[in-house]
Amino acid sequence: MVRIWGKESWDKAMVMPKKVRGFIDLFRPFTLLAPLIGGICIGLMGWASKNPFPENDLPFLYFDHHFPFLQYHHGFLELLIGASTLVLLNAASNALNASYDVEIDKINKPYRPIPSGIITKDEARTIAWILYPVVLFRAVLVNRTFGFFVMIIMLITIAYSTPPLRLKKRLWFSNLTIAFARGMLGFVAAWAIFGDPFSDFTPWIIGGVMMIFLIGAITSKDFTDIKGDKVHGMRTLPVVYGVRKAAVISGPFFVLPFILILAGVMSGVLELRMLWLMLMVVWGVVTALLMQTVATKEEKIFENTIVWVNMYLMLMALQVFFTATYVFDF
């Protein structure tokens, strides 16, 4: 028996110790896909800004007549180190946030590792504070610019979860904090693995699109947490404005970024070939409509709603599509 999804019984975690599985769930693996894919994709964009890829050539990889046939350039390892550093940063922030949300999770998500008693909050906090310096050390090894942006993101995630700032409970500051750290700065940091974000407006512009998307879209995580958030003073949009109004406020942010892409192309800031990303507006409209109807309907498999799942999938798709367009002229 294998415990695959977070909501399944802990008795299914038989192929590994429950403690080990608890730490895996503490990091929330599904949410780590976004920094992994984003780190690789946007890192490629940063490389291409200085070193355009030849046609029909794989980034950093090439075929050789001798074993093991598929070879890699030195930059491939640097890309993996940078992307995995962003993943570890997200894992650390998830662990830290979970350690401060124990009482909230006892109400909203009692199946999580800490409220279910598999992991203690002190263990979660310890692993977070171990990971943070490791992340910063790895980031500086890549380069100083990447290290600088990773440090800023790290400080923001700490301020988001921990007192006295605890930005999570401060209404719009909660959304803006996540959007700025994971949308804008996350994009710019990944670009800095190889590129220079201080000499090119592109990462800031596309990062701004990601940020605007997340300002509203990130609210999708709060609709199923209203009960516990209200009890413990978390001033999220659904708590303050109610479900219906919060959905109306957040919905347009699933569409607005694609209008900004059109504006960027028309103004010459973004290249014409990026215009095809406007097709994603259909996905955005569908997700915004879902938010109006099933915002509080929690999924049986995932720990949140179908809107939350779509938000993450859209974020990852944007990262891939921007890269395909910028790097490969797709």
C-alpha positions as CSV (number, residue, x, y, z in Angstrom):
1,M,0.0,0.0,0.0
2,V,1.3,3.4,-0.9
3,R,0.0,6.8,0.3
4,I,0.0,8.9,-2.9
5,W,-2.3,11.8,-2.1
6,G,-2.2,14.0,1.0
7,K,-5.7,13.1,2.0
8,E,-5.2,9.4,2.1
9,S,-4.9,7.4,5.4
10,W,-1.4,7.4,6.9
11,D,-1.8,3.6,7.1
12,K,-1.1,3.5,3.4
13,A,2.4,4.8,3.9
14,M,3.9,1.3,4.3
15,V,6.7,1.4,1.7
16,M,8.5,4.0,3.8
17,P,8.4,5.2,7.4
18,K,5.5,7.5,8.2
19,K,7.9,10.1,9.4
20,V,9.7,10.2,6.1
21,R,6.3,10.4,4.3
22,G,5.3,13.1,6.7
23,F,8.3,15.3,5.7
24,I,7.6,14.7,2.0
25,D,4.0,15.8,2.5
26,L,5.2,18.8,4.7
27,F,7.0,20.1,1.6
28,R,3.8,19.8,-0.5
29,P,5.3,18.2,-3.6
30,F,2.7,19.4,-6.1
31,T,3.4,23.1,-5.3
32,L,7.2,22.4,-5.9
33,L,6.5,21.7,-9.6
34,A,6.1,25.4,-10.4
35,P,9.6,26.5,-9.1
36,L,11.2,23.4,-10.7
37,I,9.6,24.0,-14.2
38,G,10.0,27.7,-13.8
39,G,13.6,27.5,-12.7
40,I,14.6,25.3,-15.7
41,C,12.5,27.2,-18.3
42,I,13.3,30.7,-17.2
43,G,16.9,29.8,-16.7
44,L,16.9,28.8,-20.4
45,M,15.5,32.2,-21.2
46,G,18.3,33.9,-19.3
47,W,20.9,31.8,-21.2
48,A,19.2,32.5,-24.6
49,S,19.3,36.3,-23.8
50,K,23.1,36.0,-24.2
51,N,23.7,32.8,-26.1
52,P,21.0,32.1,-28.7
53,F,20.6,28.4,-29.4
54,P,21.4,27.1,-32.8
55,E,18.5,25.6,-34.8
56,N,17.7,22.0,-34.0
57,D,20.1,22.0,-31.0
58,L,19.1,20.9,-27.5
59,P,20.0,23.4,-24.7
60,F,23.2,22.2,-23.0
61,L,22.8,18.7,-24.4
62,Y,24.3,17.2,-27.6
63,F,24.7,13.7,-29.1
64,D,28.1,12.1,-29.3
65,H,29.4,9.0,-31.1
66,H,30.9,7.6,-27.9
67,F,29.2,6.2,-24.8
68,P,27.1,7.6,-23.1
69,F,26.1,9.3,-26.4
70,L,24.1,12.0,-24.8
71,Q,26.6,14.6,-23.4
72,Y,26.0,17.8,-21.6
73,H,27.7,21.2,-21.5
74,H,28.9,22.7,-18.1
75,G,25.9,25.0,-18.0
76,F,23.5,22.1,-17.7
77,L,24.6,21.3,-14.1
78,E,24.5,25.0,-13.2
79,L,20.9,25.1,-14.5
80,L,19.9,22.1,-12.4
81,I,21.6,23.6,-9.3
82,G,19.8,26.9,-9.8
83,A,16.4,25.3,-10.4
84,S,16.7,22.8,-7.5
85,T,17.7,25.7,-5.2
86,L,14.4,27.5,-6.0
87,V,12.6,24.2,-5.3
88,L,14.3,23.9,-1.9
89,L,13.5,27.5,-1.1
90,N,9.8,26.8,-1.7
91,A,10.0,23.6,0.3
92,A,11.6,25.6,3.2
93,S,8.8,28.2,3.1
94,N,6.1,25.5,3.0
95,A,7.6,23.8,6.1
96,L,7.9,27.1,7.9
97,N,4.4,28.2,7.1
98,A,3.0,24.8,8.2
99,S,4.7,25.2,11.6
100,Y,3.0,28.5,12.2
101,D,-0.4,27.3,10.8
102,V,-0.9,24.3,13.1
103,E,-4.0,25.6,14.9
104,I,-5.5,26.7,11.6
105,D,-4.8,23.3,10.0
106,K,-6.3,21.5,12.9
107,I,-9.6,23.0,11.7
108,N,-9.1,23.2,7.9
109,K,-6.7,20.4,7.0
110,P,-6.4,17.9,10.0
111,Y,-4.9,15.3,7.6
112,R,-1.7,17.3,7.2
113,P,1.5,15.9,8.9
114,I,1.6,18.3,11.8
115,P,-2.0,18.3,13.0
116,S,-2.2,14.6,12.4
117,G,0.8,14.1,14.8
118,I,3.2,12.6,12.3
119,I,5.5,15.6,12.4
120,T,5.8,18.1,15.3
121,K,5.8,21.8,14.6
122,D,9.3,22.1,16.1
123,E,10.6,19.5,13.7
124,A,9.0,21.4,10.8
125,R,10.5,24.6,12.0
126,T,13.9,23.0,12.4
127,I,14.0,21.6,8.9
128,A,12.9,25.0,7.5
129,W,15.7,26.8,9.3
130,I,18.2,24.2,8.2
131,L,17.1,24.5,4.6
132,Y,17.2,28.3,4.4
133,P,21.0,28.7,4.8
134,V,21.6,25.7,2.6
135,V,19.5,27.4,-0.1
136,L,21.3,30.7,0.3
137,F,24.7,29.0,0.1
138,R,23.7,27.1,-3.1
139,A,22.4,30.3,-4.6
140,V,25.6,32.3,-4.0
141,L,27.6,29.4,-5.5
142,V,25.6,29.9,-8.8
143,N,26.3,33.6,-8.9
144,R,25.9,36.7,-6.7
145,T,23.0,38.1,-8.5
146,F,21.0,34.9,-8.2
147,G,22.0,34.7,-4.6
148,F,20.8,38.3,-4.0
149,F,17.3,37.6,-5.4
150,V,17.0,34.3,-3.6
151,M,17.9,36.1,-0.3
152,I,15.1,38.6,-0.9
153,I,12.6,35.9,-1.7
154,M,13.7,34.0,1.4
155,L,13.2,37.1,3.7
156,I,9.8,37.7,2.2
157,T,8.6,34.1,2.8
158,I,9.8,34.4,6.4
159,A,7.9,37.7,6.9
160,Y,4.9,36.0,5.4
161,S,4.7,33.3,7.9
162,T,6.3,34.4,11.2
163,P,5.4,37.0,13.8
164,P,5.5,39.9,14.3
165,L,4.9,40.8,10.6
166,R,2.9,37.6,9.8
167,L,1.9,39.2,6.4
168,K,-0.4,36.2,5.8
169,K,-3.0,37.8,8.1
170,R,-2.9,41.3,6.5
171,L,-5.5,41.1,3.8
172,W,-4.1,42.3,0.4
173,F,-0.5,42.3,1.7
174,S,-0.8,38.5,1.8
175,N,-1.7,38.3,-1.9
176,L,0.9,40.9,-2.9
177,T,3.6,39.2,-0.9
178,I,3.2,35.9,-2.6
179,A,2.7,37.4,-6.0
180,F,5.8,39.6,-5.7
181,A,8.0,36.8,-4.3
182,R,6.9,33.9,-6.5
183,G,5.8,35.8,-9.5
184,M,8.0,38.8,-10.1
185,L,11.2,37.9,-8.1
186,G,10.9,34.2,-8.8
187,F,11.0,34.9,-12.5
188,V,13.8,37.4,-12.2
189,A,15.9,35.1,-10.0
190,A,15.6,32.2,-12.4
191,W,16.7,34.5,-15.3
192,A,19.7,35.5,-13.2
193,I,21.1,31.9,-13.2
194,F,22.6,32.9,-16.6
195,G,21.3,36.2,-17.6
196,D,21.6,39.8,-16.3
197,P,18.2,41.1,-15.2
198,F,19.8,44.6,-14.6
199,S,20.5,45.1,-18.3
200,D,17.4,43.6,-19.8
201,F,13.7,44.6,-19.1
202,T,12.3,41.3,-20.4
203,P,12.4,39.4,-17.1
204,W,10.8,42.2,-15.2
205,I,8.1,42.6,-17.8
206,I,7.2,38.9,-18.0
207,G,7.7,38.6,-14.2
208,G,5.2,41.5,-13.8
209,V,2.7,39.5,-15.9
210,M,3.2,36.5,-13.6
211,M,2.8,38.8,-10.5
212,I,-0.5,40.3,-11.7
213,F,-1.8,36.8,-12.4
214,L,-0.9,35.6,-8.9
215,I,-2.3,38.7,-7.1
216,G,-5.8,37.4,-7.7
217,A,-5.3,33.8,-8.6
218,I,-3.6,32.9,-5.3
219,T,-6.9,33.6,-3.5
220,S,-8.0,30.2,-4.8
221,K,-6.1,28.6,-1.9
222,D,-8.1,30.5,0.7
223,F,-11.7,29.5,-0.1
224,T,-11.5,26.1,1.7
225,D,-9.8,27.6,4.7
226,I,-12.4,30.2,5.7
227,K,-13.4,28.5,8.9
228,G,-10.0,28.2,10.5
229,D,-8.7,31.5,9.1
230,K,-11.7,33.3,10.6
231,V,-11.2,31.7,14.0
232,H,-7.5,32.7,14.1
233,G,-7.7,36.2,12.6
234,M,-6.4,35.5,9.1
235,R,-7.8,38.4,7.0
236,T,-8.0,36.7,3.6
237,L,-10.2,38.0,0.8
238,P,-12.9,35.3,1.4
239,V,-12.9,36.0,5.2
240,V,-13.2,39.8,4.8
241,Y,-15.4,40.1,1.7
242,G,-17.2,36.7,1.7
243,V,-17.0,33.9,-0.9
244,R,-19.1,35.6,-3.7
245,K,-17.4,39.0,-3.6
246,A,-13.9,37.5,-3.2
247,A,-14.5,35.4,-6.3
248,V,-15.7,38.4,-8.3
249,I,-12.6,40.4,-7.2
250,S,-10.2,37.6,-7.9
251,G,-11.7,36.3,-11.2
252,P,-10.4,39.1,-13.5
253,F,-6.8,38.3,-12.5
254,F,-7.1,35.0,-14.5
255,V,-7.7,37.1,-17.6
256,L,-5.9,40.4,-17.1
257,P,-2.3,39.1,-17.6
258,F,-3.1,38.0,-21.2
259,I,-4.5,41.5,-22.0
260,L,-1.2,42.9,-20.7
261,I,0.6,40.5,-23.1
262,L,-1.4,42.1,-26.0
263,A,-0.6,45.6,-24.7
264,G,3.1,44.6,-24.4
265,V,3.2,43.4,-28.0
266,M,1.4,46.5,-29.3
267,S,3.7,48.8,-27.5
268,G,6.8,46.9,-28.8
269,V,7.9,45.9,-25.3
270,L,7.2,42.2,-26.1
271,E,8.0,40.5,-29.4
272,L,5.2,39.9,-31.9
273,R,5.6,36.1,-31.7
274,M,4.4,36.2,-28.1
275,L,1.0,37.2,-29.2
276,W,-0.2,33.6,-29.5
277,L,-0.1,33.3,-25.7
278,M,-3.3,35.3,-25.8
279,L,-5.0,31.9,-26.6
280,M,-4.6,31.2,-22.9
281,V,-7.3,33.8,-22.2
282,V,-9.8,31.0,-22.8
283,W,-8.3,28.9,-20.0
284,G,-8.4,32.0,-17.8
285,V,-12.0,32.8,-18.5
286,V,-13.0,29.2,-17.8
287,T,-11.1,29.2,-14.5
288,A,-12.6,32.5,-13.5
289,L,-16.1,31.2,-14.1
290,L,-15.2,28.0,-12.1
291,M,-14.2,30.3,-9.2
292,Q,-17.7,31.8,-9.3
293,T,-19.4,28.4,-9.0
294,V,-17.1,25.9,-7.2
295,A,-14.7,28.1,-5.2
296,T,-15.3,26.3,-2.0
297,K,-15.8,22.7,-3.3
298,E,-12.7,20.8,-2.1
299,E,-11.3,18.1,-4.4
300,K,-11.3,14.5,-3.2
301,I,-7.7,13.9,-4.3
302,F,-6.0,17.3,-4.1
303,E,-6.0,19.2,-0.8
304,N,-7.7,22.2,-2.4
305,T,-10.2,23.1,-5.1
306,I,-10.1,22.6,-8.9
307,V,-9.6,26.3,-9.3
308,W,-6.4,26.1,-7.2
309,V,-5.2,23.2,-9.3
310,N,-5.9,25.2,-12.5
311,M,-4.0,28.2,-11.0
312,Y,-0.9,26.1,-10.6
313,L,-1.3,24.5,-14.0
314,M,-1.7,27.9,-15.7
315,L,1.3,29.2,-13.9
316,M,3.5,26.3,-15.2
317,A,2.0,26.5,-18.7
318,L,2.9,30.2,-18.8
319,Q,6.4,29.5,-17.9
320,V,6.8,26.8,-20.5
321,F,5.0,28.8,-23.3
322,F,7.1,32.0,-22.6
323,T,10.2,29.9,-22.8
324,A,9.2,28.1,-26.0
325,T,8.5,31.4,-27.7
326,Y,11.5,33.3,-26.4
327,V,14.1,30.5,-26.8
328,F,12.9,28.4,-29.7
329,D,10.9,31.0,-31.7
330,F,7.8,28.8,-31.2
